[in-house]
Amino acid sequence: MKSWDEKKKELKSIDPMRMNELEAVAQLVNAIHQRRIELGWTQKELADKVGLHQESIARIENGGSIPRLDTVFRLAIALGMKISLHGMEEAAAASVG
């Protein structure tokens, strides 16, 4: 297991565009986690609804793995959420540059 200082060094070496992607995914995962908690669902219940293992949900929620976009959509849909790209337009326009 890597220390936090090692992890921060890795993150500093990531190009800014990739860092923006990771931050966006992290925000989505946080919203998904919060919604799961609000609904009173366990990780296992969510995993069963989307065809994943509970361990996969745990890794996603704990930042141990970065989910693919289709996985994020499946999780959000299962929780009755809509994913909005509001505010992403400016980021996309700024990065095209």
VEXKE-420393 format. One record per residue (C-alpha): x, y, z; residue in three letters. Coordinates in steps of 0.1 Angstrom, whole numbers, padded with zeros to 4 digits. Layout:
% residues N
<r x="X" y="Y" z="Z" residuo="ALA"/>
...
END
This chain:
% residues 97
<r x="0000" y="0000" z="0000" residuo="MET"/>
<r x="0013" y="0034" z="-0010" residuo="LYS"/>
<r x="0016" y="0063" z="0014" residuo="SER"/>
<r x="-0004" y="0094" z="0009" residuo="TRP"/>
<r x="0028" y="0113" z="0000" residuo="ASP"/>
<r x="0036" y="0088" z="-0028" residuo="GLU"/>
<r x="0000" y="0091" z="-0041" residuo="LYS"/>
<r x="0002" y="0129" z="-0042" residuo="LYS"/>
<r x="0035" y="0127" z="-0062" residuo="LYS"/>
<r x="0017" y="0104" z="-0087" residuo="GLU"/>
<r x="-0012" y="0128" z="-0090" residuo="LEU"/>
<r x="0011" y="0158" z="-0096" residuo="LYS"/>
<r x="0026" y="0139" z="-0126" residuo="SER"/>
<r x="-0008" y="0135" z="-0142" residuo="ILE"/>
<r x="-0016" y="0159" z="-0170" residuo="ASP"/>
<r x="-0042" y="0186" z="-0162" residuo="PRO"/>
<r x="-0068" y="0171" z="-0186" residuo="MET"/>
<r x="-0066" y="0137" z="-0170" residuo="ARG"/>
<r x="-0068" y="0153" z="-0136" residuo="MET"/>
<r x="-0100" y="0171" z="-0146" residuo="ASN"/>
<r x="-0114" y="0137" z="-0158" residuo="GLU"/>
<r x="-0105" y="0121" z="-0124" residuo="LEU"/>
<r x="-0121" y="0149" z="-0105" residuo="GLU"/>
<r x="-0153" y="0147" z="-0125" residuo="ALA"/>
<r x="-0155" y="0109" z="-0119" residuo="VAL"/>
<r x="-0147" y="0114" z="-0082" residuo="ALA"/>
<r x="-0176" y="0139" z="-0079" residuo="GLN"/>
<r x="-0200" y="0115" z="-0097" residuo="LEU"/>
<r x="-0189" y="0086" z="-0074" residuo="VAL"/>
<r x="-0194" y="0107" z="-0043" residuo="ASN"/>
<r x="-0229" y="0116" z="-0055" residuo="ALA"/>
<r x="-0237" y="0079" z="-0061" residuo="ILE"/>
<r x="-0224" y="0070" z="-0027" residuo="HIS"/>
<r x="-0244" y="0097" z="-0010" residuo="GLN"/>
<r x="-0276" y="0086" z="-0029" residuo="ARG"/>
<r x="-0270" y="0049" z="-0019" residuo="ARG"/>
<r x="-0267" y="0060" z="0017" residuo="ILE"/>
<r x="-0299" y="0082" z="0015" residuo="GLU"/>
<r x="-0318" y="0052" z="0001" residuo="LEU"/>
<r x="-0305" y="0030" z="0029" residuo="GLY"/>
<r x="-0291" y="0005" z="0004" residuo="TRP"/>
<r x="-0261" y="-0017" z="0011" residuo="THR"/>
<r x="-0233" y="-0020" z="-0013" residuo="GLN"/>
<r x="-0245" y="-0056" z="-0020" residuo="LYS"/>
<r x="-0280" y="-0044" z="-0028" residuo="GLU"/>
<r x="-0266" y="-0019" z="-0053" residuo="LEU"/>
<r x="-0242" y="-0044" z="-0067" residuo="ALA"/>
<r x="-0270" y="-0069" z="-0073" residuo="ASP"/>
<r x="-0290" y="-0043" z="-0092" residuo="LYS"/>
<r x="-0262" y="-0035" z="-0116" residuo="VAL"/>
<r x="-0246" y="-0070" z="-0119" residuo="GLY"/>
<r x="-0214" y="-0063" z="-0100" residuo="LEU"/>
<r x="-0198" y="-0078" z="-0069" residuo="HIS"/>
<r x="-0201" y="-0059" z="-0036" residuo="GLN"/>
<r x="-0163" y="-0057" z="-0036" residuo="GLU"/>
<r x="-0164" y="-0038" z="-0068" residuo="SER"/>
<r x="-0188" y="-0012" z="-0053" residuo="ILE"/>
<r x="-0165" y="-0009" z="-0022" residuo="ALA"/>
<r x="-0134" y="-0003" z="-0044" residuo="ARG"/>
<r x="-0153" y="0023" z="-0064" residuo="ILE"/>
<r x="-0166" y="0041" z="-0034" residuo="GLU"/>
<r x="-0133" y="0040" z="-0016" residuo="ASN"/>
<r x="-0113" y="0053" z="-0045" residuo="GLY"/>
<r x="-0095" y="0020" z="-0050" residuo="GLY"/>
<r x="-0106" y="0018" z="-0086" residuo="SER"/>
<r x="-0118" y="0043" z="-0112" residuo="ILE"/>
<r x="-0150" y="0031" z="-0128" residuo="PRO"/>
<r x="-0157" y="0032" z="-0165" residuo="ARG"/>
<r x="-0183" y="0057" z="-0176" residuo="LEU"/>
<r x="-0208" y="0030" z="-0185" residuo="ASP"/>
<r x="-0205" y="0017" z="-0150" residuo="THR"/>
<r x="-0211" y="0051" z="-0135" residuo="VAL"/>
<r x="-0242" y="0054" z="-0156" residuo="PHE"/>
<r x="-0255" y="0020" z="-0146" residuo="ARG"/>
<r x="-0250" y="0028" z="-0109" residuo="LEU"/>
<r x="-0267" y="0062" z="-0112" residuo="ALA"/>
<r x="-0297" y="0048" z="-0132" residuo="ILE"/>
<r x="-0301" y="0020" z="-0106" residuo="ALA"/>
<r x="-0303" y="0047" z="-0079" residuo="LEU"/>
<r x="-0328" y="0067" z="-0098" residuo="GLY"/>
<r x="-0303" y="0095" z="-0106" residuo="MET"/>
<r x="-0298" y="0117" z="-0136" residuo="LYS"/>
<r x="-0262" y="0126" z="-0145" residuo="ILE"/>
<r x="-0260" y="0163" z="-0155" residuo="SER"/>
<r x="-0231" y="0178" z="-0174" residuo="LEU"/>
<r x="-0241" y="0213" z="-0162" residuo="HIS"/>
<r x="-0209" y="0233" z="-0157" residuo="GLY"/>
<r x="-0188" y="0208" z="-0177" residuo="MET"/>
<r x="-0194" y="0229" z="-0209" residuo="GLU"/>
<r x="-0170" y="0256" z="-0196" residuo="GLU"/>
<r x="-0144" y="0230" z="-0187" residuo="ALA"/>
<r x="-0147" y="0214" z="-0221" residuo="ALA"/>
<r x="-0145" y="0247" z="-0239" residuo="ALA"/>
<r x="-0115" y="0259" z="-0219" residuo="ALA"/>
<r x="-0096" y="0227" z="-0226" residuo="SER"/>
<r x="-0101" y="0228" z="-0263" residuo="VAL"/>
<r x="-0082" y="0260" z="-0264" residuo="GLY"/>
END
